[in-house]
């Protein structure tokens, strides 16, 4: 992986600016549950993009193209709202209808652009043309970057992406509080004097601007990915909006860097030629989403699996202690492992026994196991929970005594216990008093 100043500087800069700008704005689409809106706008701006080219008959008039695309983006948002309200369809269907029609219109206009010899084709719109941004000044040096001639030679795509990025960053920084409230609760935002509709349309205009600024450089495929993937990664990693914005920017930057250099380095490992850089960045962005979905410490599949496993183990230990306690009430101070296995159908008895022994809650007694003093205290608390819940379900919820056991068995693991003060459950069994005992288990 070798960085060539002349070949890589401006393409990589454009890729990073596009990824970071789209990644920043995409957070608010994800929060609003409007991830498809980014896809819709990236397709719907195509007719505005082409009209801008047709009006100027040139690809160099960024202002006309940006204005046309922004207008098309606003039209798409308005049409989506109209279809949703007048047609009474769900938002996803409204977005699908509008962006499909507008994208098809844009494709037809592309044919007109081709007929008028305007250099605009589907490959440029879909995949971008990063390789055309290379700096061919000779010799390309870092010192040369400080010369005015080099500044003038910076591709207009980089200037446009930089301008849209700065405006987007300023928009989010200045209106962060308003954007946050409008994203989570538009009605509350309106009641606080914040025009939620204005915030929505302003965001959509910026999304449209970021989309058209990115089209010629990186193409619509990468735009759609960056509007969703970095925000999705951040959403999986944190529940705080400020942290989410930071994580999404890091994810977007990482996807751009790894994808750009991976487009050449990875195929070289297999003796193949380089692949499209924008496509490679999209693949990396998708890989980051998969990694976050698997390994996020809070919402990841692995973390949730470990929590479920721990919860199942703790529940099995609680049921084991409760079973031994009930046996003790009948004068039996220990039970054999086969009897426990029969009593705890579907529970991981060996694992529960191992953990309970390690925590000093049970001890071996002859051919079986019985409760220690600490184990009796924990078990008494569980039984108290269970029987208080049974009393609550019978006395307050109207559940018959013979149907109260199963729901109480599920509720007994909760720390919230109804304060009724009875001494017996609906079946006449005494409710243990565990006041003043040691704290509950944390492991």
C-alpha positions in Angstrom: 0.0 0.0 0.0 2.0 3.0 -1.3 0.6 6.5 -1.4 1.4 8.3 -4.6 1.0 12.1 -4.1 0.1 12.8 -7.7 -2.3 9.9 -8.2 -3.9 9.6 -4.8 -4.0 13.0 -3.1 -7.1 14.5 -4.7 -9.1 11.3 -5.3 -8.6 10.2 -1.7 -9.5 13.7 -0.4 -12.7 13.7 -2.5 -13.6 10.2 -1.2 -13.0 11.2 2.4 -15.0 14.5 2.1 -17.9 12.6 0.4 -17.9 9.9 3.0 -17.7 12.2 6.0 -20.3 14.6 4.8 -22.8 11.9 3.9 -22.0 10.1 7.1 -22.7 13.2 9.2 -26.0 14.0 7.6 -27.1 10.3 7.6 -27.3 10.2 11.4 -30.4 12.3 11.4 -32.0 10.2 8.6 -31.4 7.0 10.7 -32.7 8.7 13.9 -35.9 9.7 12.0 -36.3 6.1 10.7 -35.9 7.6 7.2 -32.8 5.7 6.0 -34.6 5.0 2.7 -34.9 8.8 2.3 -31.2 9.0 1.5 -31.6 6.3 -1.2 -34.8 8.1 -2.5 -33.0 11.5 -2.7 -29.9 10.1 -4.3 -32.1 8.7 -7.1 -34.6 11.5 -7.2 -32.0 14.2 -7.8 -30.9 12.6 -11.0 -33.4 14.5 -13.2 -32.4 17.8 -11.6 -28.7 16.9 -12.1 -29.3 16.2 -15.8 -31.4 19.3 -16.3 -28.5 21.3 -14.9 -26.2 19.8 -17.4 -28.7 20.2 -20.3 -29.2 23.9 -19.4 -25.5 24.7 -19.4 -24.5 22.1 -21.9 -21.4 21.6 -19.7 -20.2 19.6 -16.8 -18.2 22.4 -15.4 -21.1 24.6 -14.1 -21.3 23.2 -10.5 -23.7 26.0 -9.4 -26.4 25.1 -12.0 -26.0 21.4 -11.3 -26.2 21.9 -7.6 -29.3 24.1 -7.8 -31.1 21.7 -10.1 -30.3 18.7 -7.9 -31.3 20.6 -4.7 -34.6 21.6 -6.3 -35.2 18.0 -7.4 -34.5 16.8 -3.9 -37.0 19.3 -2.4 -39.6 18.3 -5.0 -39.0 14.6 -4.1 -39.5 15.3 -0.4 -42.7 17.2 -1.0 -44.0 14.5 -3.4 -43.2 11.9 -0.8 -45.2 13.8 1.9 -48.1 14.3 -0.5 -48.2 10.6 -1.6 -48.0 9.5 2.1 -50.8 11.8 3.2 -53.1 11.8 0.2 -52.6 8.2 -0.7 -52.6 7.1 3.0 -49.7 4.7 2.4 -46.8 4.0 4.7 -43.6 6.1 4.3 -41.5 3.4 2.7 -44.0 2.8 -0.1 -44.3 6.6 -0.8 -40.5 6.9 -1.0 -40.3 3.9 -3.4 -42.9 5.3 -5.7 -41.5 8.8 -5.9 -37.8 7.9 -6.3 -38.6 5.2 -8.9 -40.6 7.6 -11.1 -38.0 10.4 -10.7 -35.1 8.2 -11.3 -36.7 6.8 -14.4 -37.3 10.4 -15.6 -33.6 11.1 -15.0 -32.6 8.1 -17.1 -34.7 9.3 -20.0 -33.1 12.7 -19.6 -29.7 11.1 -19.7 -30.4 9.9 -23.2 -31.2 13.5 -24.2 -27.9 14.6 -22.6 -26.1 12.0 -24.7 -27.9 13.2 -27.8 -26.6 16.7 -27.2 -23.0 15.4 -26.7 -22.9 16.3 -23.0 -20.4 14.2 -21.2 -22.7 12.5 -18.7 -23.3 8.8 -18.6 -24.7 6.2 -16.2 -21.3 4.9 -15.2 -20.3 8.3 -14.0 -23.5 8.7 -12.0 -23.4 5.2 -10.5 -19.7 4.6 -9.9 -18.0 8.0 -10.0 -14.8 8.9 -11.7 -12.2 9.2 -8.9 -9.3 8.3 -11.2 -9.9 11.5 -13.2 -9.0 13.7 -10.1 -5.3 12.7 -10.2 -2.8 15.6 -9.8 -0.5 15.5 -12.9 1.6 18.5 -12.1 5.3 17.6 -12.4 6.9 17.0 -10.1 4.1 16.6 -7.5 5.5 17.6 -4.1 4.2 18.7 -0.8 6.0 22.0 -1.3 4.1 22.4 -4.5 0.8 22.3 -2.7 1.5 25.8 -1.3 1.8 27.4 -4.7 -1.1 29.3 -6.0 -1.0 27.5 -9.3 -1.5 24.2 -7.5 -4.5 25.6 -5.5 -6.1 26.6 -8.8 -5.4 23.1 -10.1 -7.4 21.5 -7.4 -10.4 19.7 -9.1 -13.7 21.4 -8.8 -15.2 18.2 -7.4 -12.9 18.6 -4.4 -13.8 22.3 -4.0 -17.5 21.5 -4.2 -17.3 18.6 -1.7 -15.3 20.7 0.7 -17.9 23.5 0.5 -20.8 21.2 1.1 -19.0 19.5 3.9 -18.2 22.8 5.7 -21.9 24.0 5.3 -23.2 20.6 6.6 -20.8 20.7 9.6 -21.8 24.3 10.4 -25.5 23.4 10.0 -25.2 20.5 12.5 -23.0 22.4 14.9 -25.2 25.5 15.0 -28.6 23.7 15.0 -27.6 20.6 17.0 -30.2 21.1 19.7 -33.0 21.8 17.2 -32.0 18.8 15.0 -31.9 16.5 18.0 -35.3 17.5 19.3 -36.9 17.4 15.9 -35.4 14.0 15.1 -36.7 12.3 18.3 -40.0 14.2 18.8 -41.2 16.6 16.1 -44.3 17.5 18.1 -42.2 18.5 21.1 -40.0 20.5 18.9 -43.0 22.4 17.5 -44.2 23.1 21.0 -40.8 24.5 21.9 -41.0 27.0 19.1 -38.7 24.9 16.7 -40.1 24.7 13.2 -39.8 20.9 12.7 -40.9 21.2 9.1 -38.1 23.7 8.3 -35.5 21.5 9.9 -36.7 18.5 7.9 -36.6 20.4 4.5 -33.3 22.0 5.4 -31.8 18.6 6.1 -33.2 17.2 2.9 -31.7 20.1 0.9 -28.3 19.4 2.4 -28.6 15.7 1.7 -29.5 16.5 -1.9 -26.5 18.9 -2.1 -24.1 16.2 -0.6 -25.5 13.7 -3.1 -24.9 15.8 -6.2 -21.5 17.0 -5.0 -20.5 13.4 -4.7 -22.0 12.1 -7.9 -19.2 12.8 -10.3 -16.5 11.9 -7.9 -17.7 8.8 -6.1 -21.1 8.0 -7.7 -24.5 7.3 -6.2 -23.7 3.8 -4.9 -21.2 5.2 -2.4 -23.5 8.1 -1.5 -26.3 5.7 -0.5 -24.0 3.5 1.5 -22.4 6.5 3.3 -25.8 8.1 4.1 -26.7 4.9 6.0 -23.7 2.7 6.9 -21.7 5.0 9.2 -24.8 6.1 11.1 -25.9 2.5 11.5 -22.4 1.6 12.8 -22.6 4.4 15.3 -26.2 3.6 16.3 -25.1 0.1 17.2 -22.1 1.3 19.2 -23.7 4.0 21.4 -27.0 5.4 22.6 -25.9 9.0 22.9 -26.3 11.3 19.9 -23.1 13.3 20.5 -21.0 10.1 20.6 -23.0 8.7 17.7 -21.9 11.7 15.5 -18.3 11.2 16.4 -18.4 7.4 15.8 -20.1 7.9 12.5 -17.4 10.3 11.3 -14.7 7.8 12.3 -16.5 5.0 10.5 -16.9 7.1 7.4 -13.3 8.1 7.4 -12.2 4.5 8.0 -14.4 3.2 5.2 -13.0 5.8 2.8 -9.3 5.1 3.7 -9.5 1.3 3.8 -11.8 1.1 0.7 -9.6 3.4 -1.4 -6.3 1.5 -0.7 -8.0 -1.9 -0.5 -9.3 -1.4 -4.1 -5.7 -1.9 -5.3 -4.0 -3.8 -2.4 -6.5 -6.7 -2.0 -6.8 -7.6 -5.7 -3.0 -7.6 -6.0 -2.9 -10.4 -3.4 -4.8 -12.6 -5.9 -2.9 -11.4 -9.0 -5.9 -9.4 -10.3 -6.2 -5.8 -11.4 -7.5 -3.0 -9.2 -11.3 -2.6 -8.7 -13.5 0.5 -8.5 -12.5 2.5 -5.5 -16.1 3.7 -4.7 -17.3 0.1 -4.8 -14.5 -1.0 -2.5 -15.4 1.7 0.0 -19.0 0.6 -0.1 -17.9 -3.0 0.6 -15.8 -1.8 3.6 -18.7 0.3 4.9 -20.9 -2.8 4.7 -18.3 -4.8 6.5 -18.1 -2.2 9.3 -21.9 -2.6 9.8 -21.6 -6.4 10.0 -18.7 -6.0 12.5 -20.7 -3.6 14.6 -23.8 -5.8 14.5 -21.7 -8.8 15.7 -19.3 -7.2 18.2 -21.0 -4.0 19.6 -20.6 -4.1 23.4 -24.3 -3.1 23.9 -26.3 -4.1 20.9 -24.0 -6.7 19.2 -25.1 -10.2 18.6 -22.2 -11.6 20.6 -22.9 -9.3 23.6 -26.6 -10.1 23.5 -25.8 -13.8 23.3 -23.5 -13.6 26.3 -26.2 -11.7 28.3 -28.8 -14.2 27.4 -26.5 -17.0 28.4 -25.7 -15.3 31.7 -29.4 -14.6 32.3 -30.2 -18.3 31.6 -27.5 -19.4 34.0 -28.6 -17.1 36.7 -32.2 -18.2 36.3 -31.1 -21.8 36.5 -29.2 -21.1 39.7 -32.2 -19.3 41.2 -34.5 -22.3 40.3 -31.9 -24.7 41.7 -31.8 -22.8 45.1 -35.6 -22.5 45.2 -36.0 -26.2 44.6 -33.5 -27.1 47.4 -35.3 -24.6 49.7 -38.7 -26.2 49.0 -37.2 -29.6 49.7 -35.9 -28.3 53.0 -39.4 -27.1 54.0 -40.5 -30.8 53.8 -37.5 -31.9 55.9 -35.2 -33.0 53.1 -31.9 -31.2 53.4 -30.3 -32.4 50.2 -31.2 -33.7 46.7 -29.3 -35.9 44.3 -28.3 -34.5 40.9 -30.7 -36.8 39.0 -33.6 -35.5 41.1 -32.5 -31.9 40.5 -32.3 -32.6 36.8 -35.8 -34.0 36.8 -37.1 -31.0 38.8 -35.4 -28.4 36.5 -36.4 -29.6 33.1 -34.8 -27.5 30.4 -32.3 -25.9 32.7 -28.5 -26.3 32.4 -28.1 -28.1 35.8 -24.4 -29.0 35.6 -23.4 -25.4 34.9 -25.7 -24.1 37.6 -24.3 -26.5 40.1 -20.7 -25.5 39.3 -21.4 -21.8 39.7 -23.5 -22.2 42.8 -20.6 -24.3 44.4 -18.1 -21.7 43.5 -20.2 -18.9 45.0 -20.6 -20.9 48.2 -24.4 -21.3 47.9 -24.5 -25.1 47.9 -22.4 -27.8 49.4 -22.1 -31.6 48.8 -23.9 -33.7 51.4 -23.6 -37.5 50.9 -24.9 -38.4 47.5 -26.6 -35.0 47.0 -26.3 -31.3 47.5 -27.8 -28.9 50.0 -28.0 -25.2 50.7 -25.3 -23.4 52.7 -26.2 -20.5 55.0 -25.7 -18.0 52.2 -27.6 -20.2 49.9 -30.5 -20.4 52.3 -30.7 -16.6 52.5 -30.7 -16.2 48.7 -33.3 -19.0 48.3 -35.5 -17.5 51.0 -35.5 -14.2 49.2 -36.5 -15.9 45.9 -39.3 -17.9 47.7 -40.5 -14.7 49.4 -40.5 -13.0 46.0 -42.5 -15.9 44.5 -45.1 -16.2 47.2 -45.6 -12.4 47.4 -46.2 -12.3 43.6 -48.6 -15.2 44.0 -50.5 -13.3 46.7 -50.5 -10.2 44.5 -51.7 -12.0 41.4 -54.6 -13.6 43.4 -55.6 -10.7 45.5 -55.0 -7.8 43.1 -55.0 -9.2 39.5 -57.9 -11.7 40.0 -55.8 -14.8 39.0 -57.1 -18.1 40.5 -54.7 -19.7 43.0 -54.1 -22.8 40.7 -53.0 -20.5 37.9 -50.7 -18.2 39.9 -47.6 -20.4 40.2 -46.3 -20.1 36.6 -46.5 -16.3 36.2 -45.1 -15.9 39.7 -42.2 -18.2 38.8 -41.3 -15.9 36.0 -41.6 -12.8 38.1 -39.7 -14.1 41.1 -36.4 -13.2 39.5 -37.3 -9.5 39.5 -36.0 -7.3 42.4 -39.3 -5.4 42.4 -41.5 -7.1 45.0 -45.1 -6.1 45.9 -45.3 -4.7 49.5 -48.4 -6.4 50.7 -47.2 -7.6 54.1 -48.9 -11.1 54.1 -47.5 -14.0 56.0 -48.7 -16.8 53.7 -49.2 -17.4 50.0 -52.6 -18.3 48.5 -51.8 -22.0 49.2 -51.2 -21.4 52.8 -47.4 -21.8 52.6 -45.4 -19.3 54.9 -43.6 -16.4 53.2 -40.0 -16.2 54.4 -38.7 -13.1 56.1 -35.2 -12.2 54.8 -34.8 -8.7 56.3 -31.3 -7.9 57.3 -29.6 -10.6 55.2 -26.5 -10.3 53.0 -26.9 -8.5 49.6 -28.2 -10.4 46.5 -25.8 -12.0 44.0 -24.2 -9.7 41.4 -22.5 -12.3 39.2 
